[in-house]
Amino acid sequence: MAELHNNELPPKTCSVEKLVTNKKDVAKVLSGQKTATRRNGRYADVGEIMVLEDREFKVENVYLQTLGDLTDEFARQEGYDSVEEYKQSILKFHPGMPWLPHMTVWVHEFTPILR
C-alpha cells in the first residue's frame, strides 16, 4: 500500500464528522477496539481530527483498498475478529450491497490524541 499525501488524493466526498457515526462503532473507537474505518468515499484528510464524545482522534493514513485485499488483521482494525464477521456486519447494515473482491473502499486509519 502506497502512502498518499493529501495533495495526491481526490477531493473528499464527505466530512470527517461523518466518518464514524454508528453507535456501536463509536463505542469500539472509544474503547480502542476500532482503529480504522472503510467507506465508499473519502471522508478525511491525513492529519484531520475526528471528535467522538469529546475525545479526539487524528487521521493518520487514508488510502484505497479492494475488498479482496481484506485480511483478518484489517478486520481487527474495524473491531471484528475476522473478514467474514466484518463482511456479514457490512452486508446486514447495507442490505442488497454486493461484496465483490474488486470493489474499492477508502481506508481511514486513526489514533487517539492523548492529552
N, C-alpha and C positions, 0 to 999 in steps of 0.2 A: 504494500500500500504506500503510495507516494504521498508525502505530506504536501498539501497545497497551502499557499498563503492567501489571505483574504483578497488580494488584488488579482488572483488567478481563479477565483471562484465566481460562478454566475451570480446574478442578483438573488437576494433572499426572496422566498415565496411567502414567508410568514414572519412573525416576530418571536423573539426569544421568550416572551411572556407566555406563548402558547406551546412551547417546546414540551413541557411535561404538565399535563392538566388533570389526567385521570387520578382520582383519589388514591387508588391502590398504588399507582406508580409514584405519586408524590411521597407516600409513606415509605416506599422502597428506597427512594433517593435519600430521604431524611435519615433512614436507618443505615445507609451505606451499602445496601444490597444492590442498588442500581446506579451504575456509573456511566451509562450511555443510553441514548435513545435513538431509534431509527425512524425516520419519517420519509414520506414520499416527496417532500420538498426540503429546501434548505431554510432552517428557522433561525440560525445564529451564525455569527462570525466568530472566528477564533479570538479569544480574549474577552468576549462579551460576558456579562454577568446575568445569571438567572437567579431570581429570588423566589424561594418557596418557604412560606410561613416564617418570614423574617430571617431566613438563613440564605446565605449567598453561595453560589456555585459558579466557578469560572469554566467557560467552554475552552477546553484545551486543544481539541482537534475536531475537524469537520472534513469528511471525505465520503466518496461514493463506494458502495459495496453491493455486490449482487446477492440475492437470497441464496443462491447456490454456494456462495463462499462462506456462509454462516457455519460456525463450529460451536460445540458446546461451550467453549471458552467465551465466544461472543455472546451466546445466550445468557451466560452468567453475568456479563456486563449489564444485561437487561433485567436481571433479577430472577432468572429461571435456571433450572438445573440442566436443561438440555434444549437443543434446537427444536425437537418435537414438541416439548412443553411450550416453548415460546411461540412456535407456529400455531398450535391449537388456540392459544390465547389471542393471537392476532386475528385468526380466522373467526373466532367467536365474537370479537369486537367489531370486525368488518365482514358481516355476512355476505357471501357471494363473491368476495375478493378471491381472485386466483392466486395461488402460490406457485410462481414459476421461477425456476433456478436462474433465468437470465434477467429477471426484474431487478432494477437497481433501486437502492434506497440511500438516503443521506444519513450517515452516522454522525452523531454529535456526542463526543466524549467530554465529560466534565468532572471536576473535583471540587470538594467543599473548600471554601475560603474560611480559614480558622482565624478568629480574632481573639 
